[in-house]
Amino acid sequence: MKTAVARRGVAIMGVCNVTPDSFSDGGRYLGRDAARAQAEELLRQGADIVDIGGESTRPGSEPVPAALQLERVLDVVRWTAERACVSIDTTSPAVAAACLDAGAHVVNDVSLLANEELASVCAGSGAALVLSHARAAQSKMDGFGGWPMSAYQDVVVDVLADWERAAARAGELGVPREALVMDPGLGFSKASRHSFELLRRTAELVAAVDVPVLVGASRKSFLTLVDRDAKPMEREGASLVAALHAARAGAAIVRVHDVRATRQALDMEVVLGTRIGHAGPDGEGV
């Protein structure tokens, strides 16, 4: 990841959903062989981190028992961790602990530490902890972007305040500050315009915290603000611009489905900043 940040200014986290019902690609990578193939493809396309999850976080989704999550993800976590940096996307301490034992390096918590035992698990293993902002479980979301506009006075200020409270709890439970990553939680407990505003003001988030910021806008419903009828797989253009914007604003990690296209866009930015004949992003002359 450090090499990727040095080269592009941002690391690419590729999404591996081992679920039947994720909003974008549910069912495509369910099963050991399909999940391994997806993880391998993400790495081939240029992912620096593979984020593996066995529980959908689409609006209205219900929690998945830890045993079922592990049945879905443990093999691919172990297999991928031998090849790359792995993040386990879960809110379950039992799942996090088993996956860290299997070689995962990061816990991606989309609940903002609703279960504080997650912090204890990370503290005990030395793993990094992504605290993604949310104010309720996704089962409480009334459709995509279905959150009252009145829930936030200033969404950036309010999200940062909520995040800092969770970070302080994690610190009290033994997670060092340098092991934390801040994620504004686009699409979680937010109306579409809240998510858009957080993305637009990524630079403010980066300036406000002393930890890396992760932005995950890829294929999310708030992107339909620029194309109302676009289905998740039809949001690649908006997703790429969102990733570029986040990178320019100082985000350390972008979480994406379309790894190759994102890598191309980020690397083209680097090339455009060079002169013809000078080294490009992979050290080759351009």
C-alpha positions as CSV (number, residue, x, y, z in Angstrom):
1,M,0.0,0.0,0.0
2,K,2.8,2.4,0.8
3,T,4.2,1.9,-2.7
4,A,0.9,2.6,-4.3
5,V,0.4,5.8,-2.2
6,A,3.9,7.0,-3.2
7,R,3.2,6.3,-6.9
8,R,-0.4,7.5,-7.2
9,G,-1.0,9.4,-4.0
10,V,-3.7,6.9,-3.1
11,A,-4.2,3.2,-2.6
12,I,-6.9,1.2,-4.4
13,M,-9.1,-1.1,-2.3
14,G,-11.0,-3.6,-4.5
15,V,-14.3,-5.0,-3.5
16,C,-14.9,-8.7,-3.1
17,N,-18.5,-9.3,-2.0
18,V,-19.0,-13.0,-1.1
19,T,-22.8,-12.5,-0.8
20,P,-26.0,-13.3,-2.6
21,D,-27.6,-9.9,-2.1
22,S,-25.1,-7.0,-2.3
23,F,-26.6,-4.0,-4.2
24,S,-24.1,-4.1,-7.1
25,D,-22.9,-7.6,-7.7
26,G,-24.8,-9.9,-5.2
27,G,-24.4,-13.6,-6.1
28,R,-21.6,-13.2,-8.7
29,Y,-18.8,-14.2,-6.3
30,L,-20.6,-16.5,-3.9
31,G,-18.7,-19.8,-3.5
32,R,-15.1,-20.6,-3.0
33,D,-13.9,-20.7,-6.6
34,A,-15.8,-17.6,-7.7
35,A,-14.6,-15.6,-4.7
36,R,-10.9,-16.7,-5.2
37,A,-11.2,-15.8,-8.9
38,Q,-12.6,-12.3,-8.1
39,A,-9.8,-11.6,-5.5
40,E,-7.2,-12.7,-8.1
41,E,-8.8,-10.6,-10.8
42,L,-8.8,-7.5,-8.5
43,L,-5.1,-8.0,-7.8
44,R,-4.4,-8.5,-11.5
45,Q,-6.2,-5.2,-12.3
46,G,-4.1,-3.3,-9.7
47,A,-5.8,-3.5,-6.3
48,D,-3.5,-2.7,-3.4
49,I,-6.0,-4.0,-0.8
50,V,-8.8,-6.5,-1.2
51,D,-11.9,-5.8,0.9
52,I,-13.7,-9.1,1.5
53,G,-17.2,-9.2,3.0
54,G,-19.8,-11.9,3.6
55,E,-22.6,-9.7,4.7
56,S,-24.5,-7.2,2.5
57,T,-24.7,-3.6,3.7
58,R,-27.3,-2.5,1.1
59,P,-30.2,-0.5,2.6
60,G,-32.6,-2.8,4.3
61,S,-30.2,-5.7,4.6
62,E,-30.5,-7.8,7.7
63,P,-27.5,-9.0,9.8
64,V,-25.9,-12.3,8.7
65,P,-24.9,-14.8,11.5
66,A,-21.2,-15.0,12.1
67,A,-21.0,-18.7,11.3
68,L,-22.5,-18.0,7.8
69,Q,-20.2,-15.1,7.2
70,L,-17.2,-17.2,8.0
71,E,-18.5,-20.0,5.8
72,R,-18.6,-17.5,2.9
73,V,-15.3,-15.6,3.5
74,L,-12.8,-17.5,5.5
75,D,-11.3,-19.5,2.7
76,V,-10.9,-16.5,0.4
77,V,-9.5,-14.4,3.2
78,R,-6.8,-17.0,3.9
79,W,-6.0,-17.5,0.2
80,T,-5.8,-13.8,-0.6
81,A,-3.9,-12.9,2.5
82,E,-1.0,-15.0,1.2
83,R,-0.9,-12.7,-1.8
84,A,-1.9,-9.2,-0.7
85,C,-3.2,-6.9,2.0
86,V,-6.7,-8.1,3.0
87,S,-9.5,-6.1,4.8
88,I,-12.4,-8.0,6.3
89,D,-15.7,-6.1,5.9
90,T,-17.7,-7.1,9.0
91,T,-19.4,-5.7,12.1
92,S,-19.0,-9.1,13.9
93,P,-16.1,-9.5,16.4
94,A,-16.2,-13.2,15.9
95,V,-15.8,-12.9,12.2
96,A,-13.1,-10.2,12.6
97,A,-11.1,-12.4,15.0
98,A,-11.3,-15.5,12.8
99,C,-10.3,-13.6,9.7
100,L,-7.4,-11.8,11.4
101,D,-6.2,-15.2,12.6
102,A,-6.4,-16.4,8.9
103,G,-4.2,-13.5,7.8
104,A,-6.3,-10.4,7.3
105,H,-4.6,-7.1,8.1
106,V,-7.6,-4.7,8.4
107,V,-11.1,-4.7,9.9
108,N,-13.5,-2.6,8.0
109,D,-16.3,-1.7,10.4
110,V,-19.3,0.0,8.7
111,S,-21.2,0.4,12.1
112,L,-18.9,3.0,13.6
113,L,-18.1,0.7,16.5
114,A,-21.6,-0.3,17.4
115,N,-20.0,-3.4,19.0
116,E,-17.0,-2.2,20.9
117,E,-15.6,-5.7,21.0
118,L,-14.4,-5.1,17.5
119,A,-11.9,-2.6,18.9
120,S,-10.7,-5.1,21.4
121,V,-10.2,-7.7,18.7
122,C,-8.1,-5.2,16.6
123,A,-6.1,-4.1,19.7
124,G,-5.2,-7.7,20.5
125,S,-4.0,-8.5,17.0
126,G,-2.4,-5.2,16.0
127,A,-4.7,-4.9,13.0
128,A,-5.8,-1.6,11.5
129,L,-9.4,-0.5,12.0
130,V,-11.5,1.4,9.5
131,L,-14.2,3.3,11.4
132,S,-16.9,4.0,8.8
133,H,-19.5,6.6,9.9
134,A,-23.1,5.4,10.5
135,R,-25.8,6.3,13.0
136,A,-27.8,3.1,12.6
137,A,-27.8,-0.3,11.1
138,Q,-28.5,-0.6,7.4
139,S,-31.6,-2.5,8.2
140,K,-33.0,0.9,9.4
141,M,-32.4,2.6,6.0
142,D,-35.6,3.3,4.1
143,G,-34.3,2.6,0.7
144,F,-31.2,4.0,-1.1
145,G,-30.5,7.5,0.3
146,G,-33.5,7.2,2.5
147,W,-32.5,9.3,5.5
148,P,-34.1,12.6,6.6
149,M,-32.2,15.8,5.4
150,S,-32.8,17.2,8.9
151,A,-30.6,14.5,10.5
152,Y,-27.5,16.7,10.1
153,Q,-27.0,20.4,10.7
154,D,-23.7,20.5,8.9
155,V,-23.0,16.9,7.7
156,V,-19.2,17.3,7.6
157,V,-19.0,18.8,11.1
158,D,-21.5,16.2,12.5
159,V,-19.9,13.2,10.9
160,L,-16.4,14.3,12.2
161,A,-17.8,14.7,15.7
162,D,-19.4,11.3,15.6
163,W,-16.3,9.7,14.2
164,E,-14.0,11.3,16.8
165,R,-16.2,9.9,19.6
166,A,-15.9,6.4,18.2
167,A,-12.1,6.9,17.7
168,A,-11.8,7.9,21.3
169,R,-13.7,4.7,22.4
170,A,-11.4,2.6,20.2
171,G,-8.4,4.3,21.8
172,E,-9.6,3.5,25.3
173,L,-10.0,-0.1,24.3
174,G,-6.3,-0.3,23.1
175,V,-6.4,0.6,19.4
176,P,-3.5,3.1,18.8
177,R,-4.5,6.2,16.9
178,E,-2.1,5.3,14.1
179,A,-4.0,2.1,13.5
180,L,-7.3,4.0,12.6
181,V,-8.7,4.9,9.3
182,M,-11.5,7.5,8.9
183,D,-14.4,6.7,6.4
184,P,-17.2,9.2,6.1
185,G,-19.6,6.3,5.3
186,L,-21.2,7.6,2.1
187,G,-24.6,6.0,1.8
188,F,-24.9,5.0,5.4
189,S,-27.5,6.8,7.5
190,K,-27.5,9.6,5.0
191,A,-29.7,11.1,2.3
192,S,-28.1,11.2,-1.1
193,R,-27.3,14.9,-0.8
194,H,-25.5,14.3,2.5
195,S,-23.3,11.7,0.8
196,F,-22.7,14.1,-2.1
197,E,-21.7,16.9,0.3
198,L,-19.3,14.7,2.2
199,L,-17.6,13.7,-1.1
200,R,-17.5,17.2,-2.3
201,R,-15.8,18.3,0.9
202,T,-13.3,15.4,1.2
203,A,-10.5,17.9,1.6
204,E,-12.1,19.2,4.8
205,L,-12.3,15.7,6.2
206,V,-8.6,15.0,5.4
207,A,-7.6,18.3,7.0
208,A,-9.6,17.6,10.1
209,V,-8.1,14.2,11.1
210,D,-4.6,13.0,11.6
211,V,-5.3,9.5,10.2
212,P,-5.8,8.2,6.7
213,V,-9.2,8.9,5.1
214,L,-10.9,6.2,3.0
215,V,-13.6,7.2,0.5
216,G,-16.0,4.6,-0.9
217,A,-18.3,6.2,-3.5
218,S,-18.2,3.4,-6.1
219,R,-21.6,2.6,-7.8
220,K,-23.5,4.1,-4.8
221,S,-27.0,5.4,-5.3
222,F,-26.2,9.0,-4.5
223,L,-24.3,9.1,-7.9
224,T,-27.7,9.1,-9.6
225,L,-27.9,12.8,-8.8
226,V,-26.2,13.2,-12.1
227,D,-28.0,10.3,-13.9
228,R,-31.3,9.5,-12.3
229,D,-31.9,6.2,-14.1
230,A,-28.4,4.7,-13.9
231,K,-28.3,1.2,-12.4
232,P,-25.3,0.3,-10.2
233,M,-23.3,-1.2,-13.1
234,E,-24.0,1.9,-15.2
235,R,-22.4,4.3,-12.7
236,E,-18.8,3.7,-13.7
237,G,-18.2,7.3,-15.1
238,A,-19.5,9.0,-11.9
239,S,-17.6,6.4,-9.8
240,L,-14.3,7.2,-11.5
241,V,-14.7,11.0,-11.2
242,A,-15.6,10.5,-7.5
243,A,-12.4,8.4,-6.9
244,L,-10.3,11.0,-8.8
245,H,-11.9,13.8,-6.7
246,A,-11.2,12.0,-3.5
247,A,-7.6,11.3,-4.4
248,R,-7.0,14.9,-5.4
249,A,-8.5,16.0,-2.1
250,G,-6.0,13.9,-0.2
251,A,-7.8,10.6,0.6
252,A,-5.4,7.8,1.3
253,I,-7.6,5.0,0.0
254,V,-10.4,4.7,-2.5
255,R,-12.7,1.7,-2.3
256,V,-13.9,0.7,-5.7
257,H,-15.5,-2.1,-7.8
258,D,-13.9,-1.1,-11.1
259,V,-10.3,-1.5,-10.2
260,R,-8.7,-1.4,-13.6
261,A,-10.6,1.7,-14.8
262,T,-9.8,3.5,-11.5
263,R,-6.1,2.6,-11.8
264,Q,-6.0,3.8,-15.3
265,A,-7.6,7.1,-14.3
266,L,-5.2,7.7,-11.4
267,D,-2.2,6.7,-13.4
268,M,-3.2,8.9,-16.3
269,E,-3.3,11.8,-13.8
270,V,0.3,11.0,-12.9
271,V,1.4,10.7,-16.6
272,L,-0.3,14.1,-17.4
273,G,1.9,15.6,-14.7
274,T,5.1,14.4,-16.5
275,R,6.9,15.5,-19.7
276,I,7.0,13.2,-22.7
277,G,10.0,10.9,-22.3
278,H,10.0,11.0,-18.5
279,A,9.1,8.1,-16.3
280,G,5.4,7.2,-16.0
281,P,3.7,5.6,-13.0
282,D,5.3,2.2,-13.5
283,G,8.7,3.6,-14.1
284,E,8.5,3.3,-17.9
285,G,9.1,6.1,-20.4
286,V,6.0,7.8,-21.8
